Amino acid sequence: MGLGAIVQDDEPALEAAVPAGVAPDVALKRSFPGLGRIAEANQQFEDVLRDFVTMADADTSKKVTRILQQVREVEPSVTVIGQIKAGKTSLINAMIGEPGLLPTDVNPWTSVVTSLHINTPSPELNVKAKFKFFDGAEWDKLVSNGGRIGQLAARAGADDELEKLRLQVVAMREKAQARLGRKFEMLLGTEHRYGAVDDALLRRYVCVGDEELGSADQGRFTDITKSADLYIEREDIPVLLCVRDTPGVNDTFMMREQITINAVRDSRSCIVVLSAHQALTTMDMALIRLIAHRQSREIIIFVNRIDELPDPGAQVPEIHKSILETLEKNNAPQDIDIIYGSAHWANAVLLGQIDEMTDDSTESAINWTRAAFADKMNDWTAEQLVWHASGVPALLDALGQRMYEGPVHEALQKSARQALNLAQSLDVVDQVRILESDGQLNRTMTPQQLDAELRHIEAAAEEKLTHLTNNVCKDFTNRIDQSYERFLERATNSLIEHLQANGEDATWHYSPLGLRMLLSSSYQVVLKKMHAIASEVNNETAVKIADLYGKTFSITVEGFKIETPVVSYIPPPINLGQTIALDLQVSWWKGWWQRRRGYKAFAQDFYNLIRAETDPIINDLKTIQIGLFRERTQTTLRDFLQEQRELLMSALASSEISMDEMKELFGVNAWEDRQECLASIMDELGIYAE
């Protein structure tokens, strides 16, 4: 029964769907204002830079061209996470307008993060697909002792579960070695590259095999594939975009949790896909933990499969209320956007097959369109109604808006400041030439003297940044150690009180939410301090260099200043969301309790267990997170100093060229036009640099 056919005469009419297999206009003319805004902003900024190139000298033109290329290579990314069978892959296929591109029957054992690079040129000639395999050490870590769950089971004394996991690991290894034979060891740590992407290729690397169905080649390399990178061109997506599909996080093995954590860390935006049937059940606590330490504007929740709800108009508000309550209860960021839809509906529209949907799915589509798009029922075609009901247009618009406000804005701001410093330097040189031609300027600094001045500024800036950063990091380490010890003390005291009140037969559970909140709070404090330090040092250095321009040329240029660099985005501490023993179901602790007698043994063993579990998370904050910030602040300062050194030395050399030579090069009228153009370019760059 088609969508158009079931509408009653006394109800708003839905136009009949196009014949199956014929792509409707809504699919061919997909328009996403959020992504379009990014493309428009990039284009306008590129126009300013191109104008700059046309009026600059050869050396400056090369530098502006490099900045232009830098802008063109910005590839915002989003990672999609969710439960197994929540429909993540189907949703991604719909988002990029490629139904069926990624196989949607990926087995829970799959450990592959698949990155779709939309409109991004492949870094290697004629390579459209690249599959990277685990190396030997990664493979051993992945499967040894039952993965993360095995480690937890061993600590918690869950011998039965540990034995089951051991047998699963053995089966997994034997299956991989049987598939690959002698190639197994040779393939570890290598890559496979292909010049084209098709379904059969992907199934060999990201889907489990099923020999019983005669598909021996399917899943051939799945067990050892770590990541897949695909390069796809889509004319209807107006920007470069990377979409990462991740393994489900609610698997028995938990062997993919760290893989997914790394993928989430690498993307600025995150889409959490839930199933409308089980939106934020206990299986999704791992999802909440992964997003709890991100900003709300970096997260979008997409509740998928509402096509399987009999009455989405009435059920979605109930689901929405439940999700909000669960998020609040688990300390998730506030004001997260939640979008409801159906990847199934979106793909049906893209394939021109909405008339082939089942009766139940069709009834749900009509129910939802009446509830969500009542004002469009008489204006939109059936395809348009189902397309918007799918939630995909709203999802991509929301994603585009976040990318525009975040990574795209920051990339444009960084590039604008670099270009503005170039323009400011040119302007100074122009003023020097004008004054020299009028006999009003005496040069006061040689290249050797300028080099010595720059060295002094560089050394002072780097020394101050290192000194202040060291102090803050020392304070942070002390703060985090104290928070950690207080948590362990409170948890241990709580255990003793429980034992005194209930004895040893009553199972006790203690939430690690308090620890995560303490660690997150401490990290946010140190992050603000380090940002303030970087800003202080960068600003002071910019002022000193601006003064050096005046000292070098003995002039004062009205409105002249050096634009300070911005420290690039630091990913949040996603490892705070890693599963630890305290997150597990109470049943996991049964063996642990049965083996201990006496309050002292309980307390000390519990203390040791939680310390063993949480030490890696603490060390991640102290080393990886803080180390990353250190590296980026220092790199930002060094790059800025090198850029300013090149500009000043070049300006000093360029100023040796006489006005007569410049006018001969550009022409008298062209010279005056260049002055006006340079002023206009600086005004336009100033808008982006703010």
LUMPAZA-59086 format. One record per residue (C-alpha): x, y, z; residue in one letter. Coordinates in steps of 0.25 Angstrom, whole numbers, padded with zeros to 4 digits, always signed. Last residue first. Layout:
N
XYZA;...
***
This chain:
690
+0151+0156+0062E;+0160+0151+0051A;+0148+0150+0041Y;+0144+0164+0042I;+0159+0169+0042G;+0161+0162+0029L;+0151+0171+0022E;+0157+0184+0027D;+0171+0179+0024M;+0166+0176+0010I;+0160+0190+0008S;+0173+0196+0013A;+0181+0188+0003L;+0172+0191-0009C;+0173+0206-0006E;+0189+0205-0006Q;+0189+0196-0018R;+0180+0206-0026D;+0191+0216-0023E;+0202+0208-0028W;+0194+0203-0040A;+0192+0218-0044N;+0207+0220-0043V;+0211+0207-0050G;+0213+0194-0042F;+0227+0191-0044L;+0232+0204-0049E;+0224+0210-0037K;+0231+0200-0028M;+0245+0204-0034E;+0242+0219-0032D;+0238+0216-0018M;+0251+0210-0015S;+0253+0195-0011I;+0261+0195+0002E;+0248+0193+0009S;+0247+0179+0004S;+0259+0175+0012A;+0254+0180+0025L;+0240+0175+0022A;+0245+0161+0019S;+0253+0161+0032M;+0240+0166+0039L;+0231+0156+0032L;+0240+0144+0034E;+0242+0147+0048R;+0227+0149+0050Q;+0224+0135+0044E;+0235+0129+0053Q;+0229+0135+0065L;+0215+0131+0062F;+0219+0117+0059D;+0227+0116+0072R;+0215+0121+0080L;+0205+0112+0074T;+0215+0100+0076T;+0216+0103+0090Q;+0202+0105+0093T;+0199+0092+0085R;+0209+0084+0092E;+0205+0088+0106R;+0191+0085+0103F;+0194+0071+0098L;+0203+0069+0110G;+0191+0073+0119I;+0182+0063+0112Q;+0192+0052+0110I;+0200+0053+0123T;+0192+0057+0135K;+0178+0054+0130L;+0182+0041+0124D;+0189+0037+0137N;+0176+0039+0144I;+0169+0030+0135I;+0180+0019+0135P;+0179+0020+0151D;+0164+0018+0151T;+0163+0003+0150E;+0175-0001+0159A;+0171+0009+0169R;+0157+0004+0169I;+0162-0010+0172L;+0173-0006+0182N;+0162+0002+0191Y;+0152-0010+0189F;+0163-0020+0194D;+0166-0011+0206Q;+0152-0009+0210A;+0147-0023+0208F;+0159-0029+0215A;+0157-0020+0227K;+0143-0023+0228Y;+0145-0037+0230G;+0143-0048+0220R;+0145-0048+0205R;+0144-0058+0194R;+0129-0057+0193Q;+0129-0042+0190W;+0138-0043+0178W;+0130-0054+0173G;+0117-0046+0173K;+0123-0033+0168W;+0119-0036+0153W;+0105-0038+0157S;+0104-0023+0162V;+0105-0018+0148Q;+0117-0011+0144L;+0120+0004+0145D;+0128+0002+0158L;+0138-0007+0150A;+0142+0003+0140I;+0136+0007+0127T;+0143+0019+0120Q;+0136+0032+0121G;+0147+0040+0127L;+0155+0035+0115N;+0148+0046+0107I;+0156+0057+0113P;+0151+0068+0104P;+0159+0071+0091P;+0167+0083+0091I;+0164+0093+0080Y;+0175+0102+0074S;+0182+0112+0082V;+0179+0126+0075V;+0190+0134+0070P;+0191+0149+0073T;+0189+0160+0062E;+0200+0170+0062I;+0196+0184+0062K;+0196+0197+0054F;+0185+0207+0055G;+0194+0218+0051E;+0207+0214+0046V;+0218+0220+0055T;+0232+0221+0049I;+0247+0219+0053S;+0248+0207+0043F;+0253+0196+0052T;+0248+0202+0065K;+0234+0204+0060G;+0234+0189+0055Y;+0240+0185+0068L;+0228+0192+0076D;+0219+0182+0068A;+0228+0171+0072I;+0227+0174+0087K;+0212+0176+0086V;+0210+0162+0079A;+0219+0156+0090T;+0211+0162+0101E;+0198+0157+0094N;+0204+0143+0092N;+0209+0141+0106V;+0195+0146+0113E;+0187+0138+0103S;+0195+0125+0106A;+0194+0128+0121I;+0179+0130+0120A;+0177+0117+0112H;+0186+0110+0123M;+0177+0115+0134K;+0164+0112+0127K;+0169+0097+0125L;+0174+0096+0139V;+0160+0099+0144V;+0153+0090+0134Q;+0162+0079+0138Y;+0159+0080+0152S;+0144+0080+0150S;+0145+0068+0141S;+0153+0060+0151L;+0143+0064+0162L;+0131+0060+0153M;+0137+0047+0149R;+0140+0043+0164L;+0125+0047+0168G;+0120+0039+0156L;+0127+0026+0161P;+0115+0020+0167S;+0117+0011+0179Y;+0110-0003+0180H;+0108-0012+0192W;+0103-0027+0192T;+0097-0031+0205A;+0103-0043+0211D;+0115-0037+0218E;+0107-0030+0229G;+0096-0019+0227N;+0099-0007+0236A;+0114-0010+0239Q;+0116-0015+0225L;+0110-0002+0219H;+0117+0007+0228E;+0130+0000+0224I;+0127+0002+0209L;+0123+0016+0211S;+0137+0019+0218N;+0144+0012+0206T;+0136+0021+0196A;+0139+0033+0204R;+0154+0030+0205E;+0155+0026+0190L;+0148+0039+0186F;+0157+0048+0196R;+0170+0041+0190E;+0165+0044+0176Y;+0162+0059+0179S;+0175+0061+0186Q;+0183+0055+0174D;+0175+0064+0164I;+0179+0076+0172R;+0193+0073+0173N;+0195+0069+0159T;+0187+0082+0155F;+0196+0091+0164D;+0208+0085+0157K;+0202+0087+0143C;+0199+0102+0147V;+0214+0104+0151N;+0220+0097+0139N;+0211+0105+0130T;+0216+0118+0136L;+0230+0115+0134H;+0229+0109+0120T;+0221+0121+0115L;+0231+0131+0121K;+0243+0124+0115E;+0237+0123+0102E;+0233+0138+0102A;+0247+0142+0107A;+0254+0134+0097A;+0246+0139+0085E;+0247+0153+0089I;+0262+0153+0091H;+0264+0145+0078R;+0256+0156+0071L;+0265+0167+0076E;+0277+0160+0072A;+0272+0157+0058D;+0268+0172+0056L;+0282+0176+0060Q;+0288+0167+0049Q;+0278+0171+0039P;+0282+0186+0042T;+0274+0196+0050M;+0272+0211+0050T;+0268+0214+0035R;+0266+0230+0034N;+0253+0234+0029L;+0247+0248+0025Q;+0255+0249+0011G;+0242+0249+0003D;+0245+0236-0004S;+0249+0230+0010E;+0235+0234+0016L;+0228+0227+0004I;+0236+0215+0005R;+0235+0213+0020V;+0220+0215+0018Q;+0219+0204+0008D;+0227+0195+0017V;+0218+0197+0028V;+0206+0194+0019D;+0212+0181+0015L;+0214+0177+0029S;+0200+0180+0032Q;+0195+0172+0020A;+0204+0160+0025L;+0198+0161+0039N;+0184+0161+0033L;+0187+0149+0026A;+0191+0141+0038Q;+0180+0147+0046R;+0170+0143+0035A;+0175+0129+0035S;+0173+0127+0050K;+0159+0133+0049Q;+0155+0125+0037L;+0160+0112+0044A;+0153+0116+0057E;+0140+0119+0050H;+0140+0106+0043V;+0144+0098+0055P;+0133+0103+0064G;+0121+0112+0060E;+0121+0107+0045Y;+0122+0093+0050M;+0111+0094+0060R;+0102+0100+0049Q;+0105+0089+0039G;+0102+0079+0049L;+0088+0085+0052A;+0086+0086+0037D;+0090+0072+0035L;+0081+0067+0046L;+0069+0075+0042A;+0070+0070+0027P;+0072+0055+0033V;+0060+0056+0042G;+0052+0045+0034S;+0040+0053+0035A;+0047+0063+0026H;+0049+0053+0015W;+0035+0047+0017V;+0028+0060+0015L;+0037+0064+0003Q;+0034+0051-0003E;+0019+0051-0001A;+0019+0065-0007T;+0019+0078+0001W;+0009+0089+0001D;-0004+0083+0007N;+0002+0075+0018M;+0012+0086+0022K;+0005+0092+0034D;+0003+0079+0040A;+0018+0076+0040F;+0021+0069+0053A;+0009+0062+0057A;+0002+0060+0044R;+0016+0056+0038T;+0018+0046+0050W;+0005+0039+0048N;+0007+0039+0033I;+0020+0032+0034A;+0015+0023+0045S;+0004+0018+0035E;+0015+0016+0024T;+0024+0008+0033S;+0012-0001+0037D;+0008-0003+0023D;+0022-0007+0018T;+0030+0003+0010M;+0029+0001-0005E;+0023+0014-0009D;+0034+0021-0002I;+0043+0015-0012Q;+0050+0026-0019G;+0064+0021-0014L;+0067+0034-0007L;+0053+0034-0001V;+0054+0020+0004A;+0067+0024+0010N;+0061+0035+0018A;+0050+0026+0022W;+0059+0015+0027H;+0068+0026+0034A;+0056+0029+0043S;+0054+0042+0051G;+0055+0049+0064Y;+0065+0060+0067I;+0070+0064+0081I;+0078+0076+0083D;+0086+0076+0096I;+0082+0087+0105D;+0089+0082+0117Q;+0102+0074+0117P;+0101+0060+0124A;+0101+0059+0139N;+0094+0045+0139N;+0081+0049+0145K;+0080+0060+0136E;+0082+0051+0123L;+0072+0041+0129T;+0061+0051+0131E;+0063+0058+0117L;+0063+0044+0111I;+0050+0040+0118S;+0043+0053+0114K;+0047+0051+0099H;+0042+0037+0099I;+0028+0042+0104E;+0028+0053+0094P;+0032+0043+0083V;+0021+0033+0087Q;+0008+0042+0084A;+0012+0046+0070G;+0020+0033+0068P;+0008+0024+0069D;+0011+0010+0064P;+0026+0012+0066L;+0035+0005+0056E;+0037+0017+0047D;+0042+0024+0060I;+0055+0016+0056R;+0065+0026+0060N;+0066+0036+0072V;+0077+0045+0068F;+0085+0052+0079I;+0094+0064+0075I;+0106+0067+0083I;+0117+0078+0081E;+0107+0089+0085R;+0105+0082+0099S;+0120+0084+0102Q;+0127+0070+0104R;+0130+0063+0117H;+0117+0055+0118A;+0118+0050+0104I;+0125+0037+0106L;+0119+0035+0120R;+0105+0036+0113I;+0109+0026+0103L;+0114+0016+0113A;+0101+0018+0121M;+0094+0014+0108D;+0091-0001+0111M;+0084+0004+0124T;+0073+0009+0114T;+0075+0022+0107L;+0065+0021+0096A;+0061+0006+0095Q;+0050+0005+0085H;+0053+0019+0079A;+0067+0014+0076S;+0078+0023+0080L;+0089+0030+0071V;+0098+0039+0078V;+0104+0049+0068I;+0117+0056+0072C;+0124+0068+0067S;+0139+0072+0069R;+0144+0059+0064S;+0157+0052+0068D;+0153+0050+0082R;+0140+0042+0078V;+0149+0033+0069A;+0159+0031+0081N;+0147+0027+0090I;+0141+0018+0079T;+0154+0010+0078I;+0155+0010+0093Q;+0141+0004+0094E;+0144-0006+0084R;+0148-0018+0092M;+0136-0016+0101M;+0134-0031+0099F;+0119-0033+0102T;+0116-0021+0092D;+0109-0008+0096N;+0118+0002+0089V;+0114-0001+0075G;+0126+0000+0065P;+0128+0014+0060T;+0124+0021+0047D;+0132+0034+0045R;+0127+0045+0036V;+0137+0055+0030C;+0133+0067+0022L;+0138+0076+0011L;+0127+0085+0007V;+0115+0087-0003P;+0109+0073-0001I;+0100+0072-0013D;+0112+0069-0022E;+0116+0057-0014R;+0130+0051-0016E;+0135+0040-0007I;+0148+0036-0001Y;+0148+0024+0008L;+0157+0022+0021D;+0155+0009+0028A;+0161+0006+0042S;+0166-0005+0051K;+0164-0017+0041T;+0169-0030+0048I;+0156-0037+0050D;+0150-0032+0037T;+0160-0037+0027F;+0152-0048+0021R;+0139-0043+0025G;+0132-0047+0013Q;+0141-0056+0004D;+0134-0068+0010A;+0120-0064+0006S;+0114-0077+0003G;+0103-0075+0013L;+0109-0085+0023E;+0122-0078+0021E;+0116-0065+0028D;+0127-0054+0029G;+0127-0042+0038V;+0126-0029+0031C;+0137-0017+0031V;+0148-0022+0022Y;+0143-0032+0012R;+0129-0026+0012R;+0135-0013+0008L;+0141-0018-0005L;+0128-0025-0009A;+0120-0013-0007D;+0128-0004-0015D;+0140+0006-0014V;+0150+0009-0025A;+0165+0012-0026G;+0169+0002-0014Y;+0179+0002-0003R;+0182-0009+0007H;+0190-0005+0019E;+0201-0012+0028T;+0203-0014+0044G;+0198-0029+0044L;+0197-0034+0030L;+0209-0043+0031M;+0205-0050+0043E;+0191-0054+0037F;+0197-0057+0023K;+0200-0071+0027R;+0186-0075+0028G;+0176-0063+0026L;+0163-0069+0029R;+0168-0079+0038A;+0176-0069+0046Q;+0164-0060+0048A;+0155-0071+0052K;+0165-0077+0062E;+0168-0063+0068R;+0153-0061+0070M;+0150-0075+0075A;+0161-0073+0086V;+0156-0059+0090V;+0142-0065+0091Q;+0147-0076+0100L;+0155-0066+0109R;+0142-0058+0110L;+0134-0070+0115K;+0145-0073+0125E;+0145-0059+0130L;+0130-0059+0132E;+0130-0071+0140D;+0142-0066+0148D;+0136-0053+0152A;+0146-0049+0163G;+0144-0034+0161A;+0159-0032+0157R;+0158-0043+0147A;+0145-0039+0141A;+0150-0025+0139L;+0162-0029+0132Q;+0153-0039+0123G;+0143-0028+0120I;+0155-0019+0115R;+0160-0030+0106G;+0157-0044+0109G;+0170-0047+0115N;+0178-0043+0102S;+0169-0040+0090V;+0171-0025+0088L;+0185-0024+0094K;+0190-0035+0086D;+0184-0029+0073W;+0190-0015+0077E;+0204-0021+0079A;+0204-0029+0066G;+0199-0017+0058D;+0185-0015+0055F;+0181-0014+0040F;+0179-0001+0032K;+0169-0001+0021F;+0170+0010+0010K;+0159+0013+0000A;+0159+0023-0011K;+0174+0024-0015V;+0177+0029-0029N;+0188+0038-0024L;+0190+0038-0009E;+0185+0049+0001P;+0171+0046-0005S;+0164+0059-0008P;+0153+0062+0002T;+0139+0063-0005N;+0133+0055+0006I;+0143+0047+0014H;+0136+0035+0020L;+0143+0029+0032S;+0140+0015+0036T;+0144+0011+0050V;+0145-0004+0050V;+0145-0014+0062S;+0134-0023+0056T;+0130-0034+0066W;+0116-0028+0067P;+0113-0032+0052N;+0112-0021+0042V;+0098-0023+0034D;+0097-0009+0030T;+0108-0010+0019P;+0113+0004+0016L;+0109+0010+0002L;+0094+0004+0003G;+0088+0018+0001P;+0098+0028-0003E;+0092+0042+0001G;+0103+0046+0011I;+0093+0046+0022M;+0085+0034+0017A;+0097+0025+0017N;+0101+0031+0031I;+0087+0027+0036L;+0088+0013+0031S;+0101+0012+0038T;+0096+0017+0051K;+0083+0008+0051G;+0082+0006+0066A;+0086-0009+0064K;+0098-0008+0073I;+0096+0004+0082Q;+0102+0018+0078G;+0113+0026+0072I;+0114+0035+0060V;+0127+0043+0059T;+0127+0057+0052V;+0138+0064+0045S;+0141+0077+0039P;+0151+0077+0028E;+0159+0089+0026V;+0167+0087+0013E;+0162+0099+0006R;+0166+0109+0017V;+0180+0104+0017Q;+0181+0105+0002Q;+0177+0120+0004L;+0188+0122+0015I;+0198+0116+0005R;+0193+0125-0006T;+0195+0137+0004V;+0209+0133+0006K;+0212+0131-0009K;+0206+0145-0011S;+0215+0151-0001T;+0227+0146-0008D;+0222+0150-0022A;+0218+0164-0018D;+0203+0167-0014A;+0192+0172-0022M;+0186+0160-0028T;+0189+0151-0016V;+0181+0160-0007F;+0169+0159-0016D;+0170+0144-0016R;+0170+0145-0001L;+0157+0153+0000V;+0150+0144-0010D;+0155+0132-0001E;+0148+0138+0011F;+0135+0139+0003Q;+0136+0125-0002Q;+0138+0119+0012N;+0127+0127+0017A;+0117+0122+0006E;+0122+0108+0008A;+0120+0108+0023I;+0106+0114+0021R;+0102+0104+0011G;+0105+0093+0021L;+0095+0099+0031G;+0085+0102+0019P;+0085+0088+0015F;+0079+0086+0001S;+0076+0072-0005R;+0073+0074-0020K;+0073+0060-0025L;+0067+0054-0013A;+0056+0064-0012V;+0054+0063-0027D;+0050+0048-0026P;+0060+0037-0030A;+0053+0027-0039V;+0055+0013-0034G;+0041+0010-0030A;+0030+0019-0037P;+0029+0033-0031V;+0020+0034-0018A;+0006+0039-0018A;+0003+0053-0013E;-0002+0054+0001L;-0015+0060+0002A;-0020+0066+0015P;-0031+0057+0021E;-0046+0056+0017D;-0042+0048+0004D;-0035+0038+0012Q;-0020+0036+0010V;-0016+0021+0008I;-0012+0022-0006A;-0002+0034-0005G;+0007+0026+0004L;+0006+0013-0004G;+0000+0000+0000M;
***
